[in-house]
Amino acid sequence: MTGNSNRRDFMKMGMAGASMLPFLKAMPALAQGSDTLVVVTGQTINSLDLHRTGTSRASYQVGVNCYDRLLSFGTKEAIGGGFSYDYQVIEPELAESWTVSDDGMTLTFKLKPEARFWDGRKVTAEDVKWSFDRAVSVGGFPTVQMKAGGLERPEQFMAVDEETFVIKLDQPSKLTIPDLAVPVPYIINSVEARANATADDPWALDYLHMTPAGSGAYKVLRWNPGEQLVYERNEDWVGGTMPAVKRVVIREVPSPATRRALIERGDVQLAFGIPDKDAAELADKIDVFSTPVENCIHCLCPNFAFEPFQDPDVRKAIAYAVPYEDIFQAAAYGRGLPLWGDDSPIDDIAWPRKTQYYTDLDKAREHLAKSAYPDGFEVPLSISLDLASWMEPTALLVQEALGKIGIKVEIEKIPGANWRTAVLVEKRLPLHLENFGGWLNTPDYYFFWAYKDGHLFNSSNYRNEEIEALVDATLHMPMDDPAYAPQIKRMFEIALDELPRIPLYQPALNVAANGAEGYEFWFHRQLDVRPLKAT
Amino acid sequence: MLSGYPRLRAILLRIAQAVPVVFGVVVISFLLTRALPGDPAVYFAGVMADEQSIEQTRIALGLDKPLPQQFAIYVGNLLQGDLGQSVSSGRAVATDLANRLPASLELTLTALLLAVLVAVPLGVWAATRPGTWVDHLCRIVVTAGVSLPTFFTGILLIYIFYYILGVAPSPLGRLDFIYFEPDHVTGFYLIDAALAGDWETWRGAVKQLMLPSITLALFTLAPVARMTRAAMLSALSADFIRTARAAGLSGRKVLFGYALRNALLPVVTTLGMVFSFALGANVLVEKVFAWPGIGSYAVEALVVSDYAAVQGFVLAMALLFVTLNLVIDLLYTVIDPRIGFVSQ
C-alpha cells in the first residue's frame, strides 16, 4: 500500500465489500470500542523498511509490528507503571525451538511449521537466510547492529532444510541471542521481495520501502507519509499471543500541545513519547507511563582533547558542582531516575548506577584549588537544538553552578543536522551533553560504545588501557561467568573515578493512555502495538 | 507572428523572462544546500554508524563526487523533469511535492478568501467613517491579528473550540481518520470530494479546514484591511469622486463602482505579497494542526540536510511565485483597462 492508495485498494485489502457509509458511521463508535485504537506521536514514519538508508527511528515500529524475528523478549512489570520487555527472558517468535552447540559457536533454529507470510506462503529457512544476508549486506545501521551480535557475513547463515536454520559464529557471545530479538533481523518474504528486486537493487530496498512483506502480527492497511499509518491485524499470526485490537491508527501530530489536548479529551487512546512536562502534569488525570530507559544516561561530558579536562581534579570539581536535583526537576520534571549521591561500595553490576558525587560547592572548590586551574578557565558548553527540551535547562543550570566555582561557561547551541558530526564523529566539543542508550542491556555493551577509545559515543576522546582490556574481555563473556562481575565492577570504579562522562540522570520514555491498556516499554523506544487493548 | 494576439505574446514574453530567474534559483538553492552545515551522510547512516558505514552512505547518496559533477547530474535530471529522490521520505521529490503542495495551497487559499471576505468590507467601512468607532474597531482587529503569532492563535483556538467547547473536530490534519481521502484529481480535498460527489467527506474536510484557515486568516487580515482602508481613503478624496458625487450619482454607485474599483489595484498587489508570506507562515499552523503541508516538509528536509527535497521545495516555490506574479499582472488589466499589456 502506498500513500496514493485510493479507496478501491483499501476495499480490496480486506474491507468487507459492503458500502462505505456503514463503515463511516461505524468507525467513530469502533474507536471507542475494542476494535480500533488511535495513537498520536510527534515523530514521522518515513519508511516501512528499517534496513533502508535514511529510515527514521520512528519507522522501526513497522519492523516490530509487521515483521517477526526468530526470537523475542519476555514481559515484566516496569518501574513507573505498566509493563516492560524483559531482557533476561528470551521467547520464541518465528523459531519454535533453538539449540546452542557446546562450544557456543553454532546456533540451530527450528522454525514454527505453521508460520505463514501474509500471502499464505510458508515461512522457510531460506527466507530467514535471505533476510539475514540482507541485513549484513545493505550497510549502514542494520549491518552495524548485526555485527554487535557477531553476525557479519552471509556465509555464517545456512538454511539446512525448510524448517532448520543455522548460524555459525566466529566466537561465542552472550550478545548473539539478544541481538536476534532486536528489530533489525526480521524475516522478509524473500520470494515476494526477489520478484520485485532489480539488478541495481538486489535487496528490493525500493519495493519493501513502500510495501512490507512479512509474517508479523499486523499488516499495513494504508500509509500516508507524514500523516498516518493504519495497521490491521493479521488473523493468521503465529508469532505470539493474538493481539486484542483489530486496527491501530498511528497519527502524526507534530505539536505537543495538540497531542496533549487530544489525549486529554480522549479522542485518541494513546499519546506516544510526550514531553516530561506534560507527563508530570497529566499524571493525576489519565494513565501516564514514565519508564526509565534501560542502559541510557544523560551525561555531561568533559572532552579530554581540551587541556583543562585532562586534569582529574577539574573533572571532579565539575562533578561536585553540578546541581543534580535541580537539573532532574527542571529538565526531566522528575521523570526517570536520579543517578547521584550514593557512596556505598560498588557491589552489584546494575547499570546505570548512582555515582558517589553530589552537589557540594565547597568540595568542588577544593578540587579546583588542587588542580592546575585554581582560578578557573573559560569553556563553551555545547548542546543540540534538536534536544533542547532537556539540554537547554540543564546547560543553564550547569552554567550557573560552574560560574560559582570560577569556570566561565558559554552555551553554544548547535543545529540538529550538525550535532552528530560535531559531537560523535569529529568529537570536537570541549564540554557537551550526551544521551547514549544501548539497545542490548548489559553494562559491557554500554562501555563498548561510550568508553572505548575511538568508538562512536565516546565523545570525550577518553582512553584508559584498563577499560579497553576489561571491555574486550567482558563483551562476549556470559554474565554468569564468575570472572564477569568483578571485571564489570572494576570498570564502574574506573569510569566513575575518571569521569569522562558525568552521569546526570536516567531519562524516561513517557506515554499517556486514555482508553487503552497493556502498554509495554521496549528498549528501541518505539511503540509495540501488539500487546495493546482498549478499555 | 503573435502580433495579432498581444496578450498571448506578452504572456509568453513574461514566461521567457522567468527562465533566467528560475535558473538563478536552481544554482543558488544547490549552492546554499551544500553550504548548510551538517553532513547528511552522518545523519542518514543512523544511530550506530561507524566510519565505514558513513562512507558507504556517502557513496550511496552520491555525495562523494565533486560539486560540479553533482551539479551537472542535478541539472541533467532537472531537464528530464526529475527533481531527484528525497532520502528521508525515500520517494521522488516530485511525488512528495504533488502530495503536499495542494494541502498547503488549499489551506492558504481558503485563509486568504476568508481574510478578503472580512478585510475588504472592514477596510471600506472604516474608510467611509474615518475616526469613528468602526475605524477603531478595524484598527484593533488588525493589530491583534498581526501581533499574535500564528502558533499561539492556533493553540488558543484549539483550546477554546476543541478542548473546552468541543465544537471543533480533533485537530488531526486534513481529514479525521474515519474518512478516506477522495480520489486524487487536484489534490485539493474540497474539489476532489465534490468531483466525486462524496459530500460526507467534503463536510469532513471543511470541518478540519475551519480552525487552521481561521488562524491563518487572522494573521493575513491586517495588511489587506489596512491597504483597503488607505486606498479607499485616497480614492474617496480624489477629484473624480467629487465629480461623480456632484453629478448626483448614488452613494452606492460612487463607493463601489468608482472608488472601490480604483482602490482595488494596491489591494491586489498586497494580496500577492500576503499570499507569499502566508505560505511561509503556514509552517507553524501546519505543525499545530498536524497539517501535512509543504512547509513542514521543507523544515524537516532542512533539519536533516535532505538536499534534493530542499532544492525541490525552493524550485517549486520559485515557479509558484513566477506564476502568481503573472496572474496578478493579468488581473491588473482586468481591473483597470488603462493598464495596457503592450506597454509592459
HADDOCK unambig.tbl for C-alpha pairs under 7 A between the chains (distance, minus, plus):
assign (segid A and resid 6 and name CA) (segid B and resid 183 and name CA) 5.90 0.50 0.50
assign (segid A and resid 7 and name CA) (segid B and resid 180 and name CA) 6.77 0.50 0.50
assign (segid A and resid 24 and name CA) (segid B and resid 178 and name CA) 6.09 0.50 0.50
assign (segid A and resid 24 and name CA) (segid B and resid 179 and name CA) 6.66 0.50 0.50
assign (segid A and resid 27 and name CA) (segid B and resid 178 and name CA) 5.76 0.50 0.50
assign (segid A and resid 28 and name CA) (segid B and resid 178 and name CA) 6.83 0.50 0.50
assign (segid A and resid 46 and name CA) (segid B and resid 88 and name CA) 6.32 0.50 0.50
assign (segid A and resid 46 and name CA) (segid B and resid 89 and name CA) 4.94 0.50 0.50
assign (segid A and resid 47 and name CA) (segid B and resid 89 and name CA) 6.71 0.50 0.50
assign (segid A and resid 47 and name CA) (segid B and resid 90 and name CA) 6.95 0.50 0.50
assign (segid A and resid 53 and name CA) (segid B and resid 44 and name CA) 6.03 0.50 0.50
assign (segid A and resid 53 and name CA) (segid B and resid 45 and name CA) 6.40 0.50 0.50
assign (segid A and resid 54 and name CA) (segid B and resid 44 and name CA) 4.45 0.50 0.50
assign (segid A and resid 54 and name CA) (segid B and resid 45 and name CA) 6.81 0.50 0.50
assign (segid A and resid 54 and name CA) (segid B and resid 87 and name CA) 5.81 0.50 0.50
assign (segid A and resid 54 and name CA) (segid B and resid 88 and name CA) 5.33 0.50 0.50
assign (segid A and resid 55 and name CA) (segid B and resid 88 and name CA) 6.60 0.50 0.50
assign (segid A and resid 139 and name CA) (segid B and resid 53 and name CA) 5.95 0.50 0.50
assign (segid A and resid 139 and name CA) (segid B and resid 56 and name CA) 6.78 0.50 0.50
assign (segid A and resid 140 and name CA) (segid B and resid 45 and name CA) 5.17 0.50 0.50
assign (segid A and resid 140 and name CA) (segid B and resid 46 and name CA) 6.80 0.50 0.50
assign (segid A and resid 140 and name CA) (segid B and resid 49 and name CA) 6.14 0.50 0.50
assign (segid A and resid 140 and name CA) (segid B and resid 53 and name CA) 4.68 0.50 0.50
assign (segid A and resid 140 and name CA) (segid B and resid 54 and name CA) 6.91 0.50 0.50
assign (segid A and resid 140 and name CA) (segid B and resid 57 and name CA) 6.65 0.50 0.50
assign (segid A and resid 141 and name CA) (segid B and resid 45 and name CA) 6.17 0.50 0.50
assign (segid A and resid 141 and name CA) (segid B and resid 46 and name CA) 5.39 0.50 0.50
assign (segid A and resid 141 and name CA) (segid B and resid 47 and name CA) 6.85 0.50 0.50
assign (segid A and resid 141 and name CA) (segid B and resid 48 and name CA) 5.89 0.50 0.50
assign (segid A and resid 141 and name CA) (segid B and resid 49 and name CA) 5.68 0.50 0.50
assign (segid A and resid 144 and name CA) (segid B and resid 48 and name CA) 6.60 0.50 0.50
assign (segid A and resid 144 and name CA) (segid B and resid 49 and name CA) 6.60 0.50 0.50
assign (segid A and resid 226 and name CA) (segid B and resid 292 and name CA) 6.04 0.50 0.50
assign (segid A and resid 227 and name CA) (segid B and resid 292 and name CA) 6.13 0.50 0.50
assign (segid A and resid 252 and name CA) (segid B and resid 290 and name CA) 6.76 0.50 0.50
assign (segid A and resid 253 and name CA) (segid B and resid 172 and name CA) 6.83 0.50 0.50
assign (segid A and resid 253 and name CA) (segid B and resid 290 and name CA) 4.69 0.50 0.50
assign (segid A and resid 254 and name CA) (segid B and resid 287 and name CA) 5.32 0.50 0.50
assign (segid A and resid 254 and name CA) (segid B and resid 288 and name CA) 6.77 0.50 0.50
assign (segid A and resid 254 and name CA) (segid B and resid 290 and name CA) 5.95 0.50 0.50
assign (segid A and resid 255 and name CA) (segid B and resid 287 and name CA) 5.54 0.50 0.50
assign (segid A and resid 255 and name CA) (segid B and resid 288 and name CA) 4.93 0.50 0.50
assign (segid A and resid 258 and name CA) (segid B and resid 288 and name CA) 6.29 0.50 0.50
assign (segid A and resid 261 and name CA) (segid B and resid 163 and name CA) 6.21 0.50 0.50
assign (segid A and resid 262 and name CA) (segid B and resid 170 and name CA) 6.81 0.50 0.50
assign (segid A and resid 265 and name CA) (segid B and resid 163 and name CA) 6.75 0.50 0.50
assign (segid A and resid 416 and name CA) (segid B and resid 303 and name CA) 6.47 0.50 0.50
assign (segid A and resid 417 and name CA) (segid B and resid 38 and name CA) 4.83 0.50 0.50
assign (segid A and resid 417 and name CA) (segid B and resid 39 and name CA) 6.98 0.50 0.50
assign (segid A and resid 417 and name CA) (segid B and resid 303 and name CA) 5.58 0.50 0.50
assign (segid A and resid 417 and name CA) (segid B and resid 304 and name CA) 5.33 0.50 0.50
assign (segid A and resid 417 and name CA) (segid B and resid 305 and name CA) 6.58 0.50 0.50
assign (segid A and resid 418 and name CA) (segid B and resid 37 and name CA) 6.02 0.50 0.50
assign (segid A and resid 418 and name CA) (segid B and resid 38 and name CA) 3.93 0.50 0.50
assign (segid A and resid 418 and name CA) (segid B and resid 39 and name CA) 6.62 0.50 0.50
assign (segid A and resid 420 and name CA) (segid B and resid 43 and name CA) 6.97 0.50 0.50
assign (segid A and resid 421 and name CA) (segid B and resid 38 and name CA) 6.78 0.50 0.50
assign (segid A and resid 421 and name CA) (segid B and resid 39 and name CA) 6.61 0.50 0.50
assign (segid A and resid 421 and name CA) (segid B and resid 42 and name CA) 6.39 0.50 0.50
assign (segid A and resid 456 and name CA) (segid B and resid 50 and name CA) 6.62 0.50 0.50
